[in-house]
Amino acid sequence: MIQYMEDYRYLLKSRPRTFQHGDYHVGNLVVSSVGQLGVIDFNRGDYGDPWEEFNRITWDAGLSPSFASGRIHGYFNGEEVPESFFRLMALYIASNQISSIHWAIPFGDQEVQGMLERAREVLGWYDGFRSCIPNWYQPVTD
């Protein structure tokens, strides 16, 4: 994971910046009693690379690879997803896995173990980061 980050951090140079939610994943989506979708938990909002917003897609993929793939397809309007997106998403996910372990420490060993398990799962999805496309990704089909 760290080697992947070192090898591809150059991709961060000159990336666009926009406002982002900062914690966008299925756990922060709610459906109202009339069926409207809403997003909650904006306390991590900031400015950054719009593709960084996919760094927590691991939570979506863990519950529904189809939903996670659909998020990507929706972002790219069903068009072909550029390899550069997958390389950057993998970089952001790798970084997030490492920082999540540290984040979990104040919440106790059970939370730390959960983050370690998620990191192991992510390593599997990316074949030890030999691939930049996670194995749960389902490409758009005609």
C-alpha positions as CSV (number, residue, x, y, z in Angstrom):
1,M,0.0,0.0,0.0
2,I,2.7,2.4,1.0
3,Q,4.8,1.5,-2.1
4,Y,1.8,2.2,-4.3
5,M,1.4,5.6,-2.7
6,E,5.0,6.4,-3.2
7,D,4.9,5.3,-6.8
8,Y,1.8,7.3,-7.8
9,R,1.8,10.3,-5.6
10,Y,3.0,12.4,-8.6
11,L,-0.6,12.0,-9.9
12,L,-1.7,14.5,-7.2
13,K,0.2,17.4,-8.9
14,S,-2.1,20.0,-10.6
15,R,-5.3,18.2,-9.7
16,P,-8.5,20.4,-9.8
17,R,-10.0,21.5,-6.5
18,T,-13.7,21.8,-5.6
19,F,-15.9,21.7,-2.5
20,Q,-16.4,18.2,-1.3
21,H,-18.5,16.4,1.4
22,G,-15.4,14.7,2.8
23,D,-17.1,11.6,4.1
24,Y,-19.4,10.5,1.2
25,H,-20.5,6.9,1.5
26,V,-23.6,4.8,2.0
27,G,-23.6,5.3,5.7
28,N,-24.2,9.0,5.2
29,L,-27.1,8.6,2.9
30,V,-30.7,8.7,4.2
31,V,-34.1,8.1,2.6
32,S,-37.0,10.2,3.8
33,S,-40.5,8.8,4.5
34,V,-41.5,10.0,1.0
35,G,-38.6,8.3,-0.7
36,Q,-36.3,11.3,-1.2
37,L,-32.6,10.7,-0.9
38,G,-30.6,12.9,1.4
39,V,-26.9,13.3,2.4
40,I,-25.9,13.9,6.1
41,D,-22.7,14.5,8.0
42,F,-21.2,17.5,6.4
43,N,-18.7,18.2,9.2
44,R,-15.7,17.0,7.1
45,G,-16.5,19.3,4.1
46,D,-13.5,21.0,2.6
47,Y,-11.9,21.7,-0.8
48,G,-9.9,19.2,-2.7
49,D,-9.6,17.0,-5.7
50,P,-13.1,15.9,-6.7
51,W,-11.9,12.3,-7.3
52,E,-10.7,12.2,-3.6
53,E,-14.4,12.0,-2.7
54,F,-14.3,8.3,-3.8
55,N,-11.8,7.5,-1.0
56,R,-14.6,6.1,1.2
57,I,-16.2,4.0,-1.6
58,T,-14.8,1.0,0.3
59,W,-17.8,1.2,2.6
60,D,-20.1,1.1,-0.4
61,A,-18.3,-1.7,-2.1
62,G,-18.3,-3.7,1.2
63,L,-22.1,-3.6,1.2
64,S,-22.9,-3.5,-2.5
65,P,-20.3,-3.7,-5.3
66,S,-23.1,-2.8,-7.7
67,F,-23.9,0.4,-5.8
68,A,-20.2,1.3,-5.7
69,S,-19.8,0.7,-9.4
70,G,-22.9,2.7,-10.0
71,R,-21.5,5.7,-8.2
72,I,-18.5,5.6,-10.5
73,H,-20.7,5.2,-13.6
74,G,-22.9,8.0,-12.5
75,Y,-20.0,10.3,-12.0
76,F,-18.8,9.6,-15.5
77,N,-22.3,9.7,-17.0
78,G,-22.0,6.1,-18.1
79,E,-19.0,6.9,-20.3
80,E,-15.7,5.0,-20.2
81,V,-13.9,5.6,-16.9
82,P,-10.3,6.7,-17.5
83,E,-7.5,4.7,-16.1
84,S,-6.2,7.8,-14.4
85,F,-9.3,7.9,-12.3
86,F,-8.7,4.3,-11.1
87,R,-5.1,5.1,-10.3
88,L,-6.0,8.1,-8.3
89,M,-8.9,6.4,-6.6
90,A,-6.6,3.6,-5.5
91,L,-4.1,6.2,-4.2
92,Y,-6.7,8.0,-2.2
93,I,-8.1,4.7,-0.9
94,A,-4.7,3.5,0.2
95,S,-4.0,6.7,2.0
96,N,-7.4,6.5,3.7
97,Q,-6.8,3.0,4.9
98,I,-3.7,3.9,6.7
99,S,-5.1,7.1,8.2
100,S,-8.3,5.2,9.3
101,I,-6.3,2.9,11.4
102,H,-4.8,5.8,13.3
103,W,-8.2,7.5,13.5
104,A,-9.7,4.4,15.2
105,I,-7.2,4.3,18.1
106,P,-9.2,6.6,20.4
107,F,-12.3,4.4,19.8
108,G,-10.7,1.3,21.1
109,D,-9.2,-2.0,20.0
110,Q,-12.4,-3.3,18.4
111,E,-12.5,-0.2,16.1
112,V,-8.8,-0.6,15.3
113,Q,-9.3,-4.3,14.4
114,G,-12.2,-3.3,12.2
115,M,-10.0,-0.8,10.3
116,L,-7.2,-3.4,10.0
117,E,-9.7,-5.9,8.6
118,R,-11.0,-3.3,6.1
119,A,-7.4,-2.6,5.0
120,R,-6.8,-6.3,4.4
121,E,-10.0,-6.4,2.4
122,V,-8.8,-3.5,0.3
123,L,-5.5,-5.2,-0.3
124,G,-7.4,-8.2,-1.7
125,W,-9.6,-6.0,-3.9
126,Y,-6.5,-4.5,-5.5
127,D,-4.4,-7.7,-5.6
128,G,-1.9,-6.2,-3.2
129,F,-2.0,-3.0,-5.3
130,R,-0.7,-4.7,-8.3
131,S,-3.9,-3.6,-10.0
132,C,-5.4,-0.1,-9.9
133,I,-8.9,-1.4,-10.6
134,P,-10.6,-3.1,-7.6
135,N,-12.0,-6.6,-8.3
136,W,-15.5,-5.5,-7.2
137,Y,-15.8,-2.9,-10.0
138,Q,-18.4,-3.8,-12.6
139,P,-17.8,-2.0,-15.9
140,V,-20.7,-0.5,-17.9
141,T,-22.0,-3.0,-20.4
142,D,-23.8,-2.2,-23.6
